[in-house]
Amino acid sequence: MPKRCIDLRSDTVTQPTLKMREAMMYAEVGDDCAGEDPTVNRLQSLAAQLLGKQAALFVPTGTMGNNVAVLTHTNAGNTIILDSEAHIYYYECGAISALGGVMPITINSDDGCPNPDQVEFYLQRDPIRFPKIGLICLENTHNRRGGRAVPLEQMRDMQSVAIQYEVPVHLDGARIFNAAHALGTQVKDIADCADSVSFCLSKGLSAPVGSLLVGSSDFIENAIQVRRRLGGGMRQSGVIAAAGIIALTEMTDRLVEDHENAQYLAKELAEIDSLELDQTDFDTNMVVVNVQKIGMTAPEFVRIAREHDIRISYLDQDHIRLVTNCDVNRENIEYAADILVKLIRSIIN
Ligand code: TLP
């Protein structure tokens, strides 16, 4: 049997489908900085319609989507409130501060959604003595909280506090379609809990590049300026938007398979008592395992798994992360689970 390498590092590793490649080849294009790319315009209309917002803006990455949102909502010197493990805080190289002069206030929330009472404490502070809170950022699904789908009620509770204090809410919805499947709802309902939402085409949905930022028409009009300032104004970007249209029209339903595969992985790993893994902790396409419980560091475990041709990533010193995706089918998931279980058993015995 030929040797296989199974890549569960992230859903960002997915390859564009053949249909995407064909659509890219034949895409009708124009200068998007003049609003003249028909394929980008089509993608933006589709995104706005799916998420129930007035307008959408195509951006190269999820990171840029988040940063355009933060910089559009806030002014230099403002603070924003977000979970301490939020992607915006943890992975985006300090962009909100470096580019927007915005400071983060982080709230540690195990389930990925800051507690509204804690947020309210900051919102009601005396504006003469404390910096203005310009924005609240949520994340759904929450990457560093094990891909958790944050329930709508929690988001709505946060939104009502935000409305009360007239502070906008931005949602990093990089994996909003995964969240919708897990919550049994429509992306529109999730997006309805926020003023703006960024989401990615290039993760589980398999497009090679691209994210969208959605919000009100006024917000997007301002966001166009910020995107330009950040160097994100693209030209004949219909070439990549074409793949994005396929992602939105043909790739969202199949995310369920990724969730089922993650459940399978979690179930197999949960058989190992010393991992103390609770399968029910995972409701989307990620499985996070604390390998410190088997006496390993996460980077070390990642290295050993790689020697067995299983590629995974780590979140910190103790936790590894496995992300199911459309390029790893059930047969390969079963194969990977088998190798990982054997590997762990050989470590503990
Ligand atoms: N996440 C990547 C890495 O950056 C960690 C991954 O492998 O999961 N928001 C969320 C919630 C994300 O998970 C990511 C990417 C982004 C934003 C940024 O998207 P890109 O990579 O397109 O800038």
Residues whose N, C-alpha, C, O or C-beta is under 5 A from the ligand:
A	BS01	TLP	R9 S10 T12 T61 G62 T63 M64 H87 Y91 T141 N143 D172 A174
